[in-house]
Amino acid sequence: MKAVKVETDGSIKLPKEMLRLFPTSSELAVWTQGDMIVLKRLQPLKPSRIAERVPENGPPLEDIAAEVHRMRRETRRRRG
């Protein structure tokens, strides 16, 4: 376990060993559990996972294609 300090601007600098677990520009979910702060890397949903959520008479193919393109643009933006 390592000790870190909360800076006056509210930032926390994570130890290098922990930063290696997260690629640069990773998006993290953050929440508290009791007196702990938990960080979890967010990963974009795969199209197959999205398809599982769609009811049998789902949206038109055009809407699905537009959503896939939107997700790809967001992924490219995050990667730099």
URLINJO-V535508 format. One record per pair of residues at least 24 apart in sequence whose ideal C-beta (glycine too) atoms are under 10 Angstrom apart, sorted by the first residue. I is the first residue (numbers start at 1). J is the second residue. If there is no record, write none. Layout:
BEGIN
i;j
I;J
I;J
END
This chain:
BEGIN
i;j
6;37
12;37
12;39
14;39
23;79
24;79
24;80
25;77
25;78
25;79
25;80
26;78
27;78
44;71
44;72
44;74
44;75
44;78
45;71
46;71
47;71
END
